[in-house]
Amino acid sequence: MVERAPSFRLLPMKSPISIFSPVIAGSCIAVLSTIVPANAQVNVTQFHNHDSRDGLYVDSAFAQSAAANLTRDINFDGTIVGNVYAQPLYIDNGPDGRATIIAVTESNNVYALDALDGSVIWERNVGPAVSADDLICTKFDPMGIIGTPIVDLALRALFLDAMTTPDGGETIKHLIISLNVDTGDINPGWPVDVEATATYNGINFTAAIQQQRPALSIVGDILYVGYGSMADCSVYHGWLVGVPIDNPATVTAWAAATRKRCMARRYMGRRRGRQRW
């Protein structure tokens, strides 16, 4: 029997304010703001909004007097399929100039939602997510997109990492993907297969034992993607992979010299009866 991934409904607030910046944790939403001069930027294109990860969300329309009149918009329906762990992003000038929420799920679904009514502008599945039965150990089931993506507004590009399998769990890949913000199409030159391209000092990246939880970042036109362990199981390394945005074929990588092997528990591959350490 195939179990369908759960659906979540995103519920914003209704107010006379034209723009809001949503933050979702699980299926809850909050609007965070401060009073700033007029015409401040309201795009939220990366985790906690800035390279500093300070979590400051700015919208000049939000003031204490306006916040007092906020009410729930019962006409907003942002239902999506899959578990949401990554922070949704917000683009003030999305497809066709529409205010847009970008949300990704563990089912490897990527959504561009109309920020006014929650309707789907475009959606794309970037590959089959990986069942927990096919992983050494994980709290995610399935495992797909965990880390918060990032948007490059100048390039109109969304960047994300997805764990996926092309053959039902025998082969597991981490793919770094770039999508066109306006259409959801995969941009030329992408995706990047991390296991096929990332090495450091004789250490090879192994997708099946690495988890991509950190939020993605862009520094100096290079996309950085971090990887760690799955609950400290098996032998793993901390990885930082750098992908030049204008030439994704030239991947660079760094791996931590230390590694850990968890021997406290045995993990059994439930689906295939494989013993795993």
Secondary structure, DSSP 8 states (H G I E B T S, - for coil): ------EE----EE-S-S---EEEETTEEEE------TT----B-STTSSTT-------TT--HHHHTT-EE-TT----EES---S--EEETT-GGG--EEEEE-TTSEEEEEETTT--EEEEEE-S--B-GGGSSS-S-SSB---S--EEETTTTEEEEEEEE-SSTTSS-EEEEEEEETTT--B-TT--EEHHHH-EETTEE--GGG-B--S--EEETTEEEEEEB-STT-SSB--EEEEEETT-TTS-EEEE-S--B---S--EEETTTTEEE-
